[in-house]
């Protein structure tokens, strides 16, 4: 009943305002104010042209002023990102040309065909050819853009190349955690019921595949020029892995792992040179509002050479040893143990064959 009353009040207010405006118009005509109204109409038509010209100049000026502050001048830092940038430029080009033409015509027609006693308005209610033209042409362009978008989407979310580096990304309020598979190249199972204490990801260590996995927080290392597959998870609410420099993003949904893969083109050190910023870092942002600390949910990606990447992995210990310190092997003092080069570099040196 309350809703009906509110609707009725809104309708009554609208009717009253409409009647007042119509009455004011009639009073103006009776008082001989029609001439003033027509003069105002001419002024408005002139102002529309001024707005058009100043608007175009303003758009160009803003682009010239702020373009260099965007990520576009740096270029995409992944192979897929380059394709997405190209698709975006095509979209902006097509829609920009259409926007410019339609807006110029809109304001010009408002000026050119303003009210005139010597000219009667021509009503053009229907033209099948024109309607087919302005319906079919945009539909074709939009279809092409959508097809390209779906093509790239299915590629980046599809099966990664066999030599891809596998990394699990887990988001929670308000940070990112990462897990690398061990020498078996398989990420072990997880169970949210096991999330407690040192086992912050809820890894099921009864699964043999999980006992060589490595867990790090905040910063993830990946090699340049090699496909990288992210398996994305969330522990509490919906987050979103945003990779602005790689032009990619993927939702992190609790209970529903999602994936994406990409191939980095430049190391972090190379990007420092390309951007002229000695403090440059690749960033993982959360692109989904996830709570009061959303602004601070930031991770860092370090892209490095294959050799540097291997050395970094060799410094990591399996998370299994962190959760169960008593399970960590004791240092071997026997000389034969030092002869095994793969073991001397740490338990994870077997993740990748040397030279690849």
VOPAGU-2260 file (C-alpha; in pm, 1 decimal, decimal comma):
REM VOPAGU-2260
SITE   aa  ch    i         X         Y         Z
SITE  UNK   A    0       0,0       0,0       0,0
SITE  UNK   A    1     284,6     237,0      84,2
SITE  UNK   A    2     447,5     176,1    -254,9
SITE  UNK   A    3     121,6     252,9    -438,2
SITE  UNK   A    4      87,2     576,8    -241,7
SITE  UNK   A    5     444,0     681,9    -327,0
SITE  UNK   A    6     386,7     609,8    -697,1
SITE  UNK   A    7      65,9     812,6    -690,8
SITE  UNK   A    8     247,9    1107,0    -526,7
SITE  UNK   A    9     524,9    1096,1    -789,4
SITE  UNK   A   10     267,8    1090,9   -1071,1
SITE  UNK   A   11      79,3    1385,3    -918,8
SITE  UNK   A   12     399,8    1588,9    -884,9
SITE  UNK   A   13     485,2    1517,2   -1249,9
SITE  UNK   A   14     136,8    1624,4   -1364,0
SITE  UNK   A   15     154,6    1947,2   -1160,1
SITE  UNK   A   16     496,9    2038,8   -1300,6
SITE  UNK   A   17     378,3    1964,5   -1654,8
SITE  UNK   A   18      68,6    2180,4   -1616,0
SITE  UNK   A   19     269,8    2468,5   -1467,8
SITE  UNK   A   20     516,5    2458,8   -1758,1
SITE  UNK   A   21     236,9    2457,0   -2015,3
SITE  UNK   A   22      60,4    2744,1   -1839,1
SITE  UNK   A   23     384,0    2945,1   -1832,7
SITE  UNK   A   24     425,9    2889,3   -2205,7
SITE  UNK   A   25      74,4    3014,9   -2281,2
SITE  UNK   A   26     121,2    3320,8   -2056,3
SITE  UNK   A   27     443,2    3407,2   -2239,9
SITE  UNK   A   28     263,4    3397,5   -2574,8
SITE  UNK   A   29     -18,2    3618,7   -2447,3
SITE  UNK   A   30     228,7    3871,8   -2310,4
SITE  UNK   A   31     411,1    3896,1   -2643,0
SITE  UNK   A   32     721,3    3711,7   -2523,2
SITE  UNK   A   33     733,3    3486,4   -2831,1
SITE  UNK   A   34     993,5    3714,0   -2989,3
SITE  UNK   A   35    1222,0    3680,6   -2686,0
SITE  UNK   A   36    1185,2    3304,1   -2692,3
SITE  UNK   A   37    1289,0    3287,0   -3058,2
SITE  UNK   A   38    1588,6    3506,0   -2987,2
SITE  UNK   A   39    1690,1    3271,5   -2706,6
SITE  UNK   A   40    1651,0    2981,4   -2947,3
SITE  UNK   A   41    1901,3    3142,1   -3187,6
SITE  UNK   A   42    2145,0    3201,1   -2903,2
SITE  UNK   A   43    2115,1    2837,1   -2794,2
SITE  UNK   A   44    2180,3    2720,2   -3149,8
SITE  UNK   A   45    2497,7    2929,0   -3162,8
SITE  UNK   A   46    2607,4    2796,7   -2822,0
SITE  UNK   A   47    2563,4    2439,8   -2946,2
SITE  UNK   A   48    2815,1    2503,9   -3225,1
SITE  UNK   A   49    3054,0    2658,8   -2972,4
SITE  UNK   A   50    3010,7    2356,8   -2747,9
SITE  UNK   A   51    3087,8    2123,4   -3039,9
SITE  UNK   A   52    3408,9    2305,8   -3133,4
SITE  UNK   A   53    3529,4    2347,2   -2774,9
SITE  UNK   A   54    3437,5    1985,8   -2698,4
SITE  UNK   A   55    3649,1    1849,5   -2985,5
SITE  UNK   A   56    3940,7    2072,6   -2885,9
SITE  UNK   A   57    3902,2    1962,1   -2523,5
SITE  UNK   A   58    3904,6    1592,2   -2617,4
SITE  UNK   A   59    4221,1    1637,6   -2823,3
SITE  UNK   A   60    4387,5    1836,7   -2544,2
SITE  UNK   A   61    4301,2    1576,7   -2278,1
SITE  UNK   A   62    4437,2    1299,4   -2499,0
SITE  UNK   A   63    4759,6    1492,9   -2558,6
SITE  UNK   A   64    4792,2    1568,7   -2187,0
SITE  UNK   A   65    4711,4    1230,4   -2034,2
SITE  UNK   A   66    4795,0     965,1   -2295,8
SITE  UNK   A   67    5158,1     950,1   -2184,3
SITE  UNK   A   68    5040,4     878,9   -1829,0
SITE  UNK   A   69    4855,9     561,8   -1932,1
SITE  UNK   A   70    4998,5     212,2   -1984,7
SITE  UNK   A   71    4958,5     230,1   -2364,2
SITE  UNK   A   72    5290,5     403,2   -2444,9
SITE  UNK   A   73    5473,8     122,3   -2261,1
SITE  UNK   A   74    5316,8    -140,8   -2481,1
SITE  UNK   A   75    5175,9    -472,8   -2363,2
SITE  UNK   A   76    5420,6    -696,8   -2176,7
SITE  UNK   A   77    5273,9   -1025,4   -2304,0
SITE  UNK   A   78    5203,5   -1180,1   -2643,3
SITE  UNK   A   79    4832,0   -1200,6   -2570,3
SITE  UNK   A   80    4836,4    -842,7   -2443,8
SITE  UNK   A   81    4966,6    -719,1   -2779,6
SITE  UNK   A   82    4668,2    -878,5   -2953,7
SITE  UNK   A   83    4429,1    -729,5   -2700,2
SITE  UNK   A   84    4584,9    -384,5   -2747,4
SITE  UNK   A   85    4539,7    -416,3   -3124,2
SITE  UNK   A   86    4175,7    -516,1   -3079,2
SITE  UNK   A   87    4122,8    -220,1   -2845,4
SITE  UNK   A   88    4278,5      24,9   -3091,1
SITE  UNK   A   89    4053,4    -106,5   -3369,7
SITE  UNK   A   90    3749,4     -72,3   -3142,8
SITE  UNK   A   91    3843,2     282,7   -3044,1
SITE  UNK   A   92    3911,0     371,1   -3409,0
SITE  UNK   A   93    3578,5     241,7   -3539,8
SITE  UNK   A   94    3362,1     372,7   -3256,5
SITE  UNK   A   95    3559,4     700,0   -3243,6
SITE  UNK   A   96    3495,4     777,1   -3610,3
SITE  UNK   A   97    3125,1     694,6   -3572,6
SITE  UNK   A   98    3101,8     904,6   -3256,1
SITE  UNK   A   99    3271,4    1203,7   -3421,2
SITE  UNK   A  100    3048,6    1191,7   -3730,2
SITE  UNK   A  101    2722,3    1152,3   -3535,1
SITE  UNK   A  102    2805,7    1427,5   -3283,4
SITE  UNK   A  103    2912,2    1675,3   -3550,9
SITE  UNK   A  104    2589,7    1606,4   -3741,0
SITE  UNK   A  105    2383,5    1630,8   -3422,6
SITE  UNK   A  106    2510,1    1976,9   -3326,4
SITE  UNK   A  107    2526,2    2104,8   -3684,4
SITE  UNK   A  108    2166,3    2003,2   -3754,9
SITE  UNK   A  109    2055,0    2170,8   -3430,4
SITE  UNK   A  110    2217,4    2492,6   -3554,9
SITE  UNK   A  111    2141,3    2467,7   -3926,8
SITE  UNK   A  112    1776,4    2369,5   -3892,9
SITE  UNK   A  113    1672,9    2580,4   -3597,7
SITE  UNK   A  114    1320,9    2718,1   -3577,7
SITE  UNK   A  115    1228,7    2942,4   -3872,1
SITE  UNK   A  116     888,9    3084,6   -3966,1
SITE  UNK   A  117     973,7    3057,8   -4335,5
SITE  UNK   A  118    1055,7    2688,6   -4316,8
SITE  UNK   A  119     826,9    2404,3   -4225,4
SITE  UNK   A  120     966,1    2094,6   -4057,9
SITE  UNK   A  121     987,1    1791,7   -4284,9
SITE  UNK   A  122     877,7    1470,8   -4117,6
SITE  UNK   A  123    1062,6    1161,6   -4233,1
SITE  UNK   A  124     888,9     875,9   -4051,3
SITE  UNK   A  125    1019,4     570,7   -4234,6
SITE  UNK   A  126    1279,5     450,0   -4483,9
SITE  UNK   A  127    1348,5      78,3   -4505,6
SITE  UNK   A  128    1683,3     113,0   -4684,1
SITE  UNK   A  129    1819,2     358,5   -4428,6
SITE  UNK   A  130    1701,3     147,4   -4136,0
SITE  UNK   A  131    1863,6    -162,8   -4284,5
SITE  UNK   A  132    2184,7      33,2   -4340,2
SITE  UNK   A  133    2221,0     174,0   -3989,2
SITE  UNK   A  134    2120,7    -160,0   -3838,0
SITE  UNK   A  135    2324,1    -398,2   -4054,7
SITE  UNK   A  136    2654,2    -209,0   -4071,8
SITE  UNK   A  137    2693,0    -165,8   -3691,3
SITE  UNK   A  138    2583,4    -526,9   -3640,7
SITE  UNK   A  139    2858,2    -650,8   -3876,4
SITE  UNK   A  140    3127,9    -442,6   -3704,6
SITE  UNK   A  141    3013,2    -549,5   -3358,2
SITE  UNK   A  142    2999,2    -914,7   -3463,8
SITE  UNK   A  143    3357,5    -900,1   -3592,3
SITE  UNK   A  144    3477,6    -738,0   -3269,4
SITE  UNK   A  145    3291,7    -991,0   -3054,7
SITE  UNK   A  146    3432,9   -1283,1   -3255,4
SITE  UNK   A  147    3788,0   -1155,6   -3208,9
SITE  UNK   A  148    3721,3   -1099,6   -2838,5
SITE  UNK   A  149    3589,1   -1453,5   -2793,6
SITE  UNK   A  150    3883,9   -1593,2   -2988,5
SITE  UNK   A  151    4136,2   -1431,0   -2754,8
SITE  UNK   A  152    3926,7   -1517,2   -2448,0
SITE  UNK   A  153    3909,8   -1887,0   -2534,9
SITE  UNK   A  154    4282,0   -1887,7   -2609,1
SITE  UNK   A  155    4395,1   -1732,8   -2281,3
SITE  UNK   A  156    4156,3   -1947,7   -2075,7
SITE  UNK   A  157    4217,8   -2262,9   -2278,4
SITE  UNK   A  158    4483,5   -2529,7   -2247,0
SITE  UNK   A  159    4830,6   -2383,5   -2190,4
SITE  UNK   A  160    5134,3   -2513,2   -2382,3
SITE  UNK   A  161    5301,7   -2821,0   -2234,1
SITE  UNK   A  162    5612,1   -2627,7   -2131,3
SITE  UNK   A  163    5409,9   -2370,4   -1935,0
SITE  UNK   A  164    5511,1   -2274,5   -1582,4
SITE  UNK   A  165    5229,6   -2358,6   -1340,6
SITE  UNK   A  166    5150,4   -2120,8   -1054,3
SITE  UNK   A  167    4850,0   -2121,7    -822,8
SITE  UNK   A  168    4724,1   -1776,6    -720,2
SITE  UNK   A  169    4501,3   -1749,3    -413,3
SITE  UNK   A  170    4332,4   -1427,3    -307,5
SITE  UNK   A  171    4196,5   -1340,9      34,6
SITE  UNK   A  172    4118,0   -1023,3     223,2
SITE  UNK   A  173    4352,0    -849,8     152,2
SITE  UNK   A  174    4648,5   -1016,8     -14,4
SITE  UNK   A  175    4774,6   -1273,8    -262,9
SITE  UNK   A  176    4948,7   -1605,6    -199,8
SITE  UNK   A  177    5122,1   -1826,0    -455,1
SITE  UNK   A  178    5202,9   -2196,4    -479,8
SITE  UNK   A  179    5448,6   -2365,1    -715,6
SITE  UNK   A  180    5438,3   -2736,6    -791,4
SITE  UNK   A  181    5747,4   -2939,1    -702,6
SITE  UNK   A  182    5952,2   -3168,1    -926,1
SITE  UNK   A  183    5639,9   -3371,3   -1008,5
SITE  UNK   A  184    5492,6   -3056,6   -1172,9
SITE  UNK   A  185    5154,9   -3131,9   -1010,3
SITE  UNK   A  186    4981,2   -2909,3    -758,2
SITE  UNK   A  187    4853,6   -3111,8    -464,9
SITE  UNK   A  188    4492,2   -3112,1    -352,9
SITE  UNK   A  189    4344,8   -2859,7    -110,5
SITE  UNK   A  190    4062,8   -2874,8     142,1
SITE  UNK   A  191    3925,9   -2559,5     302,9
SITE  UNK   A  192    3867,9   -2753,7     626,9
SITE  UNK   A  193    4245,5   -2786,9     663,6
SITE  UNK   A  194    4306,3   -2410,0     654,2
SITE  UNK   A  195    4460,9   -2331,8     990,0
SITE  UNK   A  196    4792,4   -2225,3    1138,6
SITE  UNK   A  197    5089,5   -2254,9     906,3
SITE  UNK   A  198    4870,9   -2430,7     646,7
SITE  UNK   A  199    4706,0   -2106,4     534,9
SITE  UNK   A  200    4604,2   -2246,6     195,1
SITE  UNK   A  201    4441,6   -2563,2     330,4
SITE  UNK   A  202    4674,2   -2797,5     142,0
SITE  UNK   A  203    4597,4   -3167,1     186,8
SITE  UNK   A  204    4936,8   -3314,8     271,1
SITE  UNK   A  205    4794,1   -3666,1     259,1
SITE  UNK   A  206    4814,5   -3619,6    -116,3
SITE  UNK   A  207    5170,6   -3716,0    -217,6
SITE  UNK   A  208    5162,1   -3454,8    -495,9
SITE  UNK   A  209    5134,4   -3173,9    -238,7
SITE  UNK   A  210    5440,3   -3266,8     -34,2
SITE  UNK   A  211    5686,2   -3100,3    -273,1
SITE  UNK   A  212    5477,0   -2787,9    -345,0
SITE  UNK   A  213    5619,8   -2448,4    -247,6
SITE  UNK   A  214    5421,9   -2162,8     -98,7
SITE  UNK   A  215    5516,9   -1792,5    -105,9
SITE  UNK   A  216    5322,7   -1476,0     -35,1
SITE  UNK   A  217    5307,2   -1130,1    -189,0
SITE  UNK   A  218    5561,2   -1175,6    -467,6
SITE  UNK   A  219    5573,9   -1434,0    -746,6
SITE  UNK   A  220    5866,1   -1505,7    -982,1
SITE  UNK   A  221    5809,4   -1617,5   -1342,7
SITE  UNK   A  222    6046,3   -1660,9   -1640,8
SITE  UNK   A  223    6043,4   -1438,9   -1947,9
SITE  UNK   A  224    5961,0   -1580,7   -2292,2
SITE  UNK   A  225    5791,3   -1889,4   -2150,5
SITE  UNK   A  226    5416,1   -1954,3   -2111,0
SITE  UNK   A  227    5288,1   -1910,7   -1756,0
SITE  UNK   A  228    4959,6   -2064,3   -1640,4
SITE  UNK   A  229    4782,7   -1915,4   -1338,6
SITE  UNK   A  230    4532,3   -2130,4   -1149,5
SITE  UNK   A  231    4322,0   -1871,1    -966,5
SITE  UNK   A  232    4138,9   -1926,8    -636,2
SITE  UNK   A  233    3977,2   -1721,3    -359,0
SITE  UNK   A  234    3934,0   -1808,4       7,6
SITE  UNK   A  235    3662,5   -1570,9     122,6
SITE  UNK   A  236    3485,8   -1335,3    -120,3
SITE  UNK   A  237    3513,7   -1279,4    -494,6
SITE  UNK   A  238    3841,4   -1115,7    -595,1
SITE  UNK   A  239    3988,9   -1052,4    -937,9
SITE  UNK   A  240    4345,5   -1107,5   -1057,4
SITE  UNK   A  241    4426,6    -791,1   -1250,9
SITE  UNK   A  242    4741,8    -796,2   -1465,0
SITE  UNK   A  243    4736,3    -448,0   -1623,0
SITE  UNK   A  244    5080,7    -464,7   -1783,1
SITE  UNK   A  245    4993,3    -798,0   -1945,0
SITE  UNK   A  246    4641,3    -671,0   -2037,6
SITE  UNK   A  247    4472,7    -965,1   -1864,1
SITE  UNK   A  248    4240,1   -1027,5   -1573,0
SITE  UNK   A  249    4051,3   -1319,7   -1424,7
SITE  UNK   A  250    3791,5   -1356,8   -1149,3
SITE  UNK   A  251    3895,5   -1537,2    -832,2
SITE  UNK   A  252    3582,2   -1715,5    -711,5
SITE  UNK   A  253    3562,9   -1916,0    -385,6
SITE  UNK   A  254    3526,8   -2286,9    -461,9
SITE  UNK   A  255    3557,1   -2244,5    -841,1
SITE  UNK   A  256    3917,3   -2240,6    -970,9
SITE  UNK   A  257    3968,3   -2039,5   -1290,2
SITE  UNK   A  258    4270,1   -2032,9   -1520,1
SITE  UNK   A  259    4451,8   -1808,3   -1764,4
SITE  UNK   A  260    4790,3   -1823,2   -1934,1
SITE  UNK   A  261    5021,4   -1574,4   -2100,9
SITE  UNK   A  262    5380,0   -1539,4   -2220,1
SITE  UNK   A  263    5579,8   -1249,6   -2069,2
SITE  UNK   A  264    5783,3   -1055,7   -2325,8
SITE  UNK   A  265    6006,8    -842,6   -2104,4
SITE  UNK   A  266    6183,8    -895,3   -1774,8
SITE  UNK   A  267    6126,8    -652,7   -1489,4
SITE  UNK   A  268    6471,4    -504,9   -1554,5
SITE  UNK   A  269    6389,2    -451,9   -1922,9
SITE  UNK   A  270    6064,2    -277,0   -1832,1
SITE  UNK   A  271    6252,5     -41,3   -1603,3
SITE  UNK   A  272    6444,8      70,6   -1911,0
SITE  UNK   A  273    6138,3      80,4   -2140,2
SITE  UNK   A  274    5938,7     292,3   -1894,0
SITE  UNK   A  275    6228,7     502,7   -1772,2
SITE  UNK   A  276    6119,0     415,1   -1418,3
SITE  UNK   A  277    6389,8     254,4   -1200,7
SITE  UNK   A  278    6122,0     156,2    -948,0
SITE  UNK   A  279    5899,8     -22,3   -1200,2
SITE  UNK   A  280    5731,2    -346,4   -1089,4
SITE  UNK   A  281    5473,8    -571,2   -1252,1
SITE  UNK   A  282    5164,3    -556,5   -1037,7
SITE  UNK   A  283    4883,2    -793,2    -947,6
SITE  UNK   A  284    4585,7    -580,5    -847,6
SITE  UNK   A  285    4246,1    -685,2    -721,8
SITE  UNK   A  286    3998,5    -560,4    -981,5
SITE  UNK   A  287    3688,7    -656,3    -784,3
SITE  UNK   A  288    3566,4    -456,2    -484,6
SITE  UNK   A  289    3624,3    -696,8    -196,8
SITE  UNK   A  290    3601,8    -495,5     123,3
SITE  UNK   A  291    3745,3    -196,9     308,1
SITE  UNK   A  292    4104,3    -304,3     240,6
SITE  UNK   A  293    4049,0    -354,9    -133,3
SITE  UNK   A  294    4279,4     -63,9    -223,1
SITE  UNK   A  295    4575,2    -233,2     -54,7
SITE  UNK   A  296    4533,2    -577,2    -212,1
SITE  UNK   A  297    4841,0    -574,8    -428,2
SITE  UNK   A  298    5093,8    -836,2    -534,0
SITE  UNK   A  299    5419,8    -814,1    -726,9
SITE  UNK   A  300    5534,9   -1020,7   -1024,7
SITE  UNK   A  301    5906,5   -1046,2   -1089,8
SITE  UNK   A  302    5976,0   -1148,3   -1448,8
SITE  UNK   A  303    6331,5   -1272,2   -1488,9
SITE  UNK   A  304    6550,8   -1485,7   -1709,9
SITE  UNK   A  305    6519,3   -1863,3   -1708,6
SITE  UNK   A  306    6845,5   -1898,6   -1520,1
SITE  UNK   A  307    6741,8   -1647,1   -1253,9
SITE  UNK   A  308    6407,0   -1821,6   -1222,8
SITE  UNK   A  309    6572,9   -2159,7   -1163,5
SITE  UNK   A  310    6803,3   -2011,9    -902,1
SITE  UNK   A  311    6505,1   -1861,1    -722,8
SITE  UNK   A  312    6317,4   -2192,5    -715,9
SITE  UNK   A  313    6626,7   -2363,2    -578,4
SITE  UNK   A  314    6608,4   -2137,0    -272,2
SITE  UNK   A  315    6254,0   -2246,9    -183,1
SITE  UNK   A  316    6165,1   -2530,5      51,1
SITE  UNK   A  317    5844,8   -2735,5      24,6
SITE  UNK   A  318    5559,6   -2603,8     235,6
SITE  UNK   A  319    5532,0   -2952,9     382,1
SITE  UNK   A  320    5854,3   -2888,0     573,3
SITE  UNK   A  321    5714,3   -2560,2     708,5
SITE  UNK   A  322    5394,8   -2718,6     836,7
SITE  UNK   A  323    5576,5   -3028,8     963,7
SITE  UNK   A  324    5928,1   -2913,8    1059,9
SITE  UNK   A  325    6016,9   -3259,3    1194,3
SITE  UNK   A  326    5973,3   -3401,6     843,2
SITE  UNK   A  327    6251,3   -3184,1     700,1
SITE  UNK   A  328    6552,2   -3399,9     601,9
SITE  UNK   A  329    6863,5   -3353,1     806,0
SITE  UNK   A  330    7166,1   -3208,5     619,8
SITE  UNK   A  331    7376,7   -3489,4     478,2
SITE  UNK   A  332    7743,9   -3482,5     574,0
SITE  UNK   A  333    7849,4   -3769,2     351,4
SITE  UNK   A  334    8065,9   -3677,1      54,0
SITE  UNK   A  335    7866,0   -3878,1    -204,0
SITE  UNK   A  336    7564,6   -3656,9    -138,9
SITE  UNK   A  337    7755,6   -3351,5    -258,4
SITE  UNK   A  338    7830,5   -3523,3    -587,7
SITE  UNK   A  339    7464,7   -3513,8    -687,0
SITE  UNK   A  340    7441,0   -3174,3    -856,6
SITE  UNK   A  341    7059,3   -3166,9    -857,9
SITE  UNK   A  342    7041,7   -3224,4    -481,0
SITE  UNK   A  343    7315,8   -2976,4    -406,7
SITE  UNK   A  344    7100,8   -2703,5    -558,5
SITE  UNK   A  345    6803,1   -2784,1    -339,7
SITE  UNK   A  346    6506,5   -3020,5    -352,9
SITE  UNK   A  347    6339,0   -2830,2    -638,7
SITE  UNK   A  348    6616,1   -2819,5    -897,6
SITE  UNK   A  349    6454,5   -3103,8   -1088,7
SITE  UNK   A  350    6151,7   -2894,5   -1185,5
SITE  UNK   A  351    6308,0   -2810,9   -1521,3
SITE  UNK   A  352    6577,6   -2989,5   -1715,0
SITE  UNK   A  353    6896,5   -2791,5   -1753,1
SITE  UNK   A  354    6920,2   -2590,3   -2071,7
SITE  UNK   A  355    6545,0   -2551,5   -2115,1
